[in-house]
Amino acid sequence: MKPETLFYIIIAILVISFVIDQILDFLNAKHFNDPLPAELQDVFDEEEYKKSQRYKKERYKFGILTSAISLIATLLFFFFDGFAFVDSFARSVSSNEIIIALVFFGTIMIASDILSTPFSYYSTFVIEEKYDFNKTTRKTFFLDKLKGWAMGAVIGGILLSAIIWFYQSTGKNFWLYAWGIITVFTILMNLFYARLIVPLFNKQTPLEEGSLRSQIETYALKVGFTLDKIFVIDGSKRSTKANAYFSGFGSEKRVTLYDTLIKDLNEEEIVAVLAHEVGHYKRNHIIINLFAAVVTTGFTLWLLSLFIGNPLLSEALNVSQPSFHIGLVAFGVLYSPISGITGLLMNYLSRRFEYQADNYAKNTFAALPLISGLKKLSKNSLSNLTPHPLYVFAHYSHPTLLQRFRNLKK
């Protein structure tokens, strides 16, 4: 195959992916004005539903703009040999391949983030502000950016350096060592994410003694679930939208409730939401997801090992000197159709897990408070209650509210 042919295959993948996303978004937008299903008539009153429709339409139009600009910028970068330019710059900094790769990806990531910041700023301080969601200050917004850069530089830099070192030391067998170190990192992140990463961005405090904590502990005792770590996170620091999540396993397992969740739901609804999270743990969803992520990573790295040494990958991007980092860029685009398929499978699995967790909450606590809690959360976030089935299939990691309602009412 000629380098030019591979180049246009890469461009075709980028364009086709964009077109598919736009078709799905368009189909979904056609359902924005659908009447609410009978079971969900009580979620919005007429004025609130009109507000949710305005919000969805505004986010849709903004999404078209941002994704189109992103595609145009990406294509220009490819056609005007942007990778060759950045590679040349990185090689002017050092002759060490690891440092060259770090400078290469660091330059691209920072430049990309700087270009996307105005759109992120507009989304946060115009659209989200307009619909009373945003609570982020400008100081927090930019501090989050800087913290994200620092964390990406440290964690991403260490992992990338290790992978390239393994490649230099072991050749095609590098993928086994890379798989090992990424697996260890993934497990550690699952264990200690809430302890190490979350505090960089949010304040976590133990749920204070009182009626809510007593109800949670009573439920946990009933289902034989050891739970001594219940935390409240200051989600209201950034948004009025509410959430709750379960993290860790073994002695590190904990439940984290957003302060907005405690504000929006009554105590019975909060316990029902927590029962859903306990259901994920009891059904081993965390371990299964972790195993799936490890297997997927191994498969990806194995495929990478088959192609990364081929100079055609670098030549396709008009870079004369073959290198691991240029090959990684080309492979990343070529692999995206496969990752899209695995993404669909993971979303399907995730939706099944959500049903199982809902059923666990229904059988060990109650269905009605979970239903009412989900309705309140949907109302307060102006959720789309009438999405297109294809959009749900492609993008939703959770069933729709209507699907969950019908499942819980069985």
KOLMI-936911 format. One record per residue (C-alpha): residue number from 1; residue in one letter; x, y, z. Coordinates in steps of 0.5 Angstrom, whole numbers, plus 500, padded with zeros to 3 digits. Example, Ala and Ser with C-alpha at 12.3 -4.5 7.8 and 13.67 -1.06 7.14 Angstrom:
// residues 2
VEXFI;1;A;525;491;516
VEXFI;2;S;527;498;514
END
This chain:
// residues 410
VEXFI;1;M;500;500;500
VEXFI;2;K;502;507;498
VEXFI;3;P;503;512;504
VEXFI;4;E;498;517;500
VEXFI;5;T;493;511;500
VEXFI;6;L;494;510;508
VEXFI;7;F;493;518;509
VEXFI;8;Y;486;518;505
VEXFI;9;I;484;512;509
VEXFI;10;I;485;516;515
VEXFI;11;I;482;522;513
VEXFI;12;A;476;518;511
VEXFI;13;I;475;515;518
VEXFI;14;L;475;522;521
VEXFI;15;V;470;524;516
VEXFI;16;I;466;518;516
VEXFI;17;S;466;518;524
VEXFI;18;F;464;526;524
VEXFI;19;V;458;524;519
VEXFI;20;I;455;518;523
VEXFI;21;D;455;523;529
VEXFI;22;Q;452;528;526
VEXFI;23;I;446;523;523
VEXFI;24;L;445;521;530
VEXFI;25;D;445;528;533
VEXFI;26;F;440;530;528
VEXFI;27;L;435;524;529
VEXFI;28;N;436;525;536
VEXFI;29;A;434;532;535
VEXFI;30;K;428;531;531
VEXFI;31;H;425;528;537
VEXFI;32;F;426;534;542
VEXFI;33;N;419;536;541
VEXFI;34;D;415;529;542
VEXFI;35;P;410;529;547
VEXFI;36;L;412;526;554
VEXFI;37;P;410;519;555
VEXFI;38;A;404;518;559
VEXFI;39;E;408;515;565
VEXFI;40;L;413;521;565
VEXFI;41;Q;408;527;564
VEXFI;42;D;409;529;572
VEXFI;43;V;416;530;571
VEXFI;44;F;415;537;567
VEXFI;45;D;410;542;567
VEXFI;46;E;408;545;561
VEXFI;47;E;413;551;562
VEXFI;48;E;419;547;565
VEXFI;49;Y;418;542;559
VEXFI;50;K;419;548;554
VEXFI;51;K;425;550;558
VEXFI;52;S;428;543;557
VEXFI;53;Q;426;543;549
VEXFI;54;R;430;550;549
VEXFI;55;Y;436;547;553
VEXFI;56;K;436;541;548
VEXFI;57;K;436;545;542
VEXFI;58;E;441;550;544
VEXFI;59;R;446;544;546
VEXFI;60;Y;445;541;539
VEXFI;61;K;446;547;535
VEXFI;62;F;452;549;539
VEXFI;63;G;455;541;539
VEXFI;64;I;454;542;531
VEXFI;65;L;459;548;531
VEXFI;66;T;464;545;536
VEXFI;67;S;464;539;532
VEXFI;68;A;465;542;525
VEXFI;69;I;470;547;527
VEXFI;70;S;474;541;531
VEXFI;71;L;474;537;524
VEXFI;72;I;476;542;520
VEXFI;73;A;482;544;525
VEXFI;74;T;484;536;525
VEXFI;75;L;483;536;517
VEXFI;76;L;488;542;516
VEXFI;77;F;493;539;521
VEXFI;78;F;493;533;517
VEXFI;79;F;493;536;510
VEXFI;80;F;498;542;512
VEXFI;81;D;503;537;515
VEXFI;82;G;502;539;522
VEXFI;83;F;505;532;525
VEXFI;84;A;511;533;521
VEXFI;85;F;512;540;524
VEXFI;86;V;511;538;531
VEXFI;87;D;515;532;530
VEXFI;88;S;521;537;528
VEXFI;89;F;520;542;534
VEXFI;90;A;520;536;539
VEXFI;91;R;527;534;535
VEXFI;92;S;530;540;536
VEXFI;93;V;529;540;544
VEXFI;94;S;532;533;545
VEXFI;95;S;535;527;541
VEXFI;96;N;532;522;546
VEXFI;97;E;526;519;543
VEXFI;98;I;522;519;550
VEXFI;99;I;523;526;551
VEXFI;100;I;521;527;544
VEXFI;101;A;515;523;544
VEXFI;102;L;513;527;551
VEXFI;103;V;514;534;548
VEXFI;104;F;511;532;541
VEXFI;105;F;504;530;545
VEXFI;106;G;505;535;550
VEXFI;107;T;505;540;545
VEXFI;108;I;499;537;541
VEXFI;109;M;495;536;547
VEXFI;110;I;496;543;550
VEXFI;111;A;495;547;543
VEXFI;112;S;488;543;542
VEXFI;113;D;486;545;549
VEXFI;114;I;488;552;548
VEXFI;115;L;484;552;542
VEXFI;116;S;478;548;545
VEXFI;117;T;478;553;551
VEXFI;118;P;473;558;548
VEXFI;119;F;468;553;547
VEXFI;120;S;468;550;554
VEXFI;121;Y;468;557;557
VEXFI;122;Y;462;559;553
VEXFI;123;S;458;552;554
VEXFI;124;T;460;553;562
VEXFI;125;F;459;561;563
VEXFI;126;V;453;562;557
VEXFI;127;I;449;556;556
VEXFI;128;E;450;553;563
VEXFI;129;E;449;559;566
VEXFI;130;K;443;561;562
VEXFI;131;Y;439;555;564
VEXFI;132;D;441;556;572
VEXFI;133;F;446;550;572
VEXFI;134;N;453;553;572
VEXFI;135;K;456;555;579
VEXFI;136;T;463;555;577
VEXFI;137;T;467;561;578
VEXFI;138;R;472;563;573
VEXFI;139;K;478;562;578
VEXFI;140;T;475;555;579
VEXFI;141;F;475;554;571
VEXFI;142;F;482;556;569
VEXFI;143;L;485;552;576
VEXFI;144;D;481;546;573
VEXFI;145;K;485;547;567
VEXFI;146;L;492;548;570
VEXFI;147;K;490;542;575
VEXFI;148;G;488;537;569
VEXFI;149;W;495;539;565
VEXFI;150;A;499;538;571
VEXFI;151;M;496;531;572
VEXFI;152;G;496;529;565
VEXFI;153;A;503;531;564
VEXFI;154;V;505;527;570
VEXFI;155;I;501;521;569
VEXFI;156;G;501;521;562
VEXFI;157;G;508;522;562
VEXFI;158;I;510;517;566
VEXFI;159;L;506;511;562
VEXFI;160;L;508;514;556
VEXFI;161;S;515;514;558
VEXFI;162;A;515;507;560
VEXFI;163;I;511;504;554
VEXFI;164;I;516;507;550
VEXFI;165;W;522;504;554
VEXFI;166;F;519;497;554
VEXFI;167;Y;519;498;546
VEXFI;168;Q;526;500;546
VEXFI;169;S;528;495;550
VEXFI;170;T;524;489;548
VEXFI;171;G;521;490;541
VEXFI;172;K;515;487;539
VEXFI;173;N;514;484;546
VEXFI;174;F;513;491;549
VEXFI;175;W;506;490;549
VEXFI;176;L;506;485;554
VEXFI;177;Y;510;490;559
VEXFI;178;A;506;496;557
VEXFI;179;W;499;492;558
VEXFI;180;G;502;490;565
VEXFI;181;I;504;497;567
VEXFI;182;I;497;500;565
VEXFI;183;T;493;494;568
VEXFI;184;V;497;496;575
VEXFI;185;F;495;503;574
VEXFI;186;T;488;502;572
VEXFI;187;I;487;497;579
VEXFI;188;L;490;503;583
VEXFI;189;M;486;508;580
VEXFI;190;N;480;504;581
VEXFI;191;L;482;503;588
VEXFI;192;F;485;510;590
VEXFI;193;Y;481;515;585
VEXFI;194;A;477;518;591
VEXFI;195;R;483;518;595
VEXFI;196;L;488;521;591
VEXFI;197;I;485;525;585
VEXFI;198;V;478;527;587
VEXFI;199;P;481;532;593
VEXFI;200;L;485;535;587
VEXFI;201;F;478;538;585
VEXFI;202;N;473;537;590
VEXFI;203;K;472;537;598
VEXFI;204;Q;470;531;600
VEXFI;205;T;467;530;608
VEXFI;206;P;464;524;611
VEXFI;207;L;456;524;611
VEXFI;208;E;455;527;618
VEXFI;209;E;451;523;624
VEXFI;210;G;443;524;623
VEXFI;211;S;437;521;620
VEXFI;212;L;440;520;613
VEXFI;213;R;446;517;615
VEXFI;214;S;442;512;620
VEXFI;215;Q;438;510;614
VEXFI;216;I;443;508;610
VEXFI;217;E;447;504;615
VEXFI;218;T;441;501;617
VEXFI;219;Y;440;499;609
VEXFI;220;A;447;497;609
VEXFI;221;L;446;492;615
VEXFI;222;K;440;489;612
VEXFI;223;V;443;487;606
VEXFI;224;G;450;485;609
VEXFI;225;F;454;491;606
VEXFI;226;T;460;493;610
VEXFI;227;L;460;501;609
VEXFI;228;D;463;505;613
VEXFI;229;K;466;510;608
VEXFI;230;I;460;515;606
VEXFI;231;F;462;522;603
VEXFI;232;V;459;528;601
VEXFI;233;I;462;532;595
VEXFI;234;D;461;539;594
VEXFI;235;G;459;538;587
VEXFI;236;S;455;545;588
VEXFI;237;K;462;548;587
VEXFI;238;R;461;547;579
VEXFI;239;S;454;545;578
VEXFI;240;T;447;544;580
VEXFI;241;K;446;538;577
VEXFI;242;A;446;532;582
VEXFI;243;N;450;525;582
VEXFI;244;A;452;519;586
VEXFI;245;Y;457;514;585
VEXFI;246;F;461;508;588
VEXFI;247;S;468;507;588
VEXFI;248;G;473;502;590
VEXFI;249;F;473;495;592
VEXFI;250;G;475;491;599
VEXFI;251;S;477;496;604
VEXFI;252;E;477;502;600
VEXFI;253;K;470;502;597
VEXFI;254;R;466;508;599
VEXFI;255;V;459;511;597
VEXFI;256;T;460;519;595
VEXFI;257;L;454;523;595
VEXFI;258;Y;453;530;591
VEXFI;259;D;451;535;596
VEXFI;260;T;446;537;590
VEXFI;261;L;443;530;591
VEXFI;262;I;442;531;598
VEXFI;263;K;439;538;597
VEXFI;264;D;434;535;591
VEXFI;265;L;432;528;594
VEXFI;266;N;428;526;600
VEXFI;267;E;432;521;605
VEXFI;268;E;428;515;602
VEXFI;269;E;430;517;595
VEXFI;270;I;437;518;597
VEXFI;271;V;437;511;600
VEXFI;272;A;434;508;594
VEXFI;273;V;439;511;589
VEXFI;274;L;445;508;594
VEXFI;275;A;441;502;594
VEXFI;276;H;442;502;586
VEXFI;277;E;450;503;587
VEXFI;278;V;450;498;592
VEXFI;279;G;447;493;587
VEXFI;280;H;453;495;582
VEXFI;281;Y;458;492;588
VEXFI;282;K;453;486;589
VEXFI;283;R;453;484;582
VEXFI;284;N;460;485;581
VEXFI;285;H;459;490;576
VEXFI;286;I;466;494;578
VEXFI;287;I;470;488;577
VEXFI;288;I;467;486;571
VEXFI;289;N;468;493;568
VEXFI;290;L;475;493;570
VEXFI;291;F;476;486;567
VEXFI;292;A;473;488;561
VEXFI;293;A;478;494;561
VEXFI;294;V;484;490;562
VEXFI;295;V;482;485;556
VEXFI;296;T;480;491;551
VEXFI;297;T;487;494;553
VEXFI;298;G;491;488;552
VEXFI;299;F;488;487;545
VEXFI;300;T;489;494;543
VEXFI;301;L;496;494;545
VEXFI;302;W;497;487;542
VEXFI;303;L;494;490;535
VEXFI;304;L;499;496;536
VEXFI;305;S;505;491;537
VEXFI;306;L;503;489;530
VEXFI;307;F;503;495;526
VEXFI;308;I;508;500;530
VEXFI;309;G;514;498;527
VEXFI;310;N;512;499;520
VEXFI;311;P;515;506;517
VEXFI;312;L;508;506;513
VEXFI;313;L;505;509;519
VEXFI;314;S;510;515;519
VEXFI;315;E;510;516;512
VEXFI;316;A;503;517;511
VEXFI;317;L;503;523;516
VEXFI;318;N;509;525;511
VEXFI;319;V;514;525;517
VEXFI;320;S;520;522;514
VEXFI;321;Q;523;519;520
VEXFI;322;P;519;513;523
VEXFI;323;S;518;514;530
VEXFI;324;F;513;510;536
VEXFI;325;H;510;517;537
VEXFI;326;I;508;518;530
VEXFI;327;G;506;511;529
VEXFI;328;L;501;511;535
VEXFI;329;V;498;517;532
VEXFI;330;A;496;514;525
VEXFI;331;F;494;507;529
VEXFI;332;G;490;511;534
VEXFI;333;V;486;514;528
VEXFI;334;L;486;507;524
VEXFI;335;Y;484;503;530
VEXFI;336;S;478;508;532
VEXFI;337;P;473;504;528
VEXFI;338;I;474;498;532
VEXFI;339;S;474;502;539
VEXFI;340;G;467;505;536
VEXFI;341;I;465;497;536
VEXFI;342;T;468;496;543
VEXFI;343;G;464;502;545
VEXFI;344;L;458;500;543
VEXFI;345;L;459;493;547
VEXFI;346;M;461;496;553
VEXFI;347;N;455;501;553
VEXFI;348;Y;450;495;552
VEXFI;349;L;453;492;558
VEXFI;350;S;453;498;562
VEXFI;351;R;445;499;560
VEXFI;352;R;444;491;562
VEXFI;353;F;448;493;569
VEXFI;354;E;444;499;570
VEXFI;355;Y;437;494;570
VEXFI;356;Q;440;489;574
VEXFI;357;A;442;495;579
VEXFI;358;D;435;498;579
VEXFI;359;N;432;491;580
VEXFI;360;Y;437;490;586
VEXFI;361;A;435;496;589
VEXFI;362;K;427;495;588
VEXFI;363;N;428;488;591
VEXFI;364;T;432;490;597
VEXFI;365;F;429;497;598
VEXFI;366;A;423;499;594
VEXFI;367;A;422;501;587
VEXFI;368;L;417;508;588
VEXFI;369;P;423;512;592
VEXFI;370;L;428;510;586
VEXFI;371;I;423;512;581
VEXFI;372;S;421;519;584
VEXFI;373;G;428;520;585
VEXFI;374;L;430;519;578
VEXFI;375;K;424;523;576
VEXFI;376;K;427;529;580
VEXFI;377;L;434;528;577
VEXFI;378;S;431;528;570
VEXFI;379;K;427;534;572
VEXFI;380;N;433;538;575
VEXFI;381;S;438;537;569
VEXFI;382;L;433;538;564
VEXFI;383;S;434;531;561
VEXFI;384;N;432;529;554
VEXFI;385;L;426;524;556
VEXFI;386;T;424;522;548
VEXFI;387;P;431;520;545
VEXFI;388;H;432;517;539
VEXFI;389;P;433;509;540
VEXFI;390;L;439;509;535
VEXFI;391;Y;442;515;539
VEXFI;392;V;441;511;545
VEXFI;393;F;444;505;542
VEXFI;394;A;450;509;540
VEXFI;395;H;451;513;546
VEXFI;396;Y;447;512;552
VEXFI;397;S;451;508;558
VEXFI;398;H;444;508;562
VEXFI;399;P;437;506;560
VEXFI;400;T;432;512;558
VEXFI;401;L;428;514;564
VEXFI;402;L;422;511;561
VEXFI;403;Q;426;504;560
VEXFI;404;R;428;504;567
VEXFI;405;F;421;506;570
VEXFI;406;R;418;501;566
VEXFI;407;N;423;496;569
VEXFI;408;L;422;498;576
VEXFI;409;K;414;498;575
VEXFI;410;K;414;490;573
END
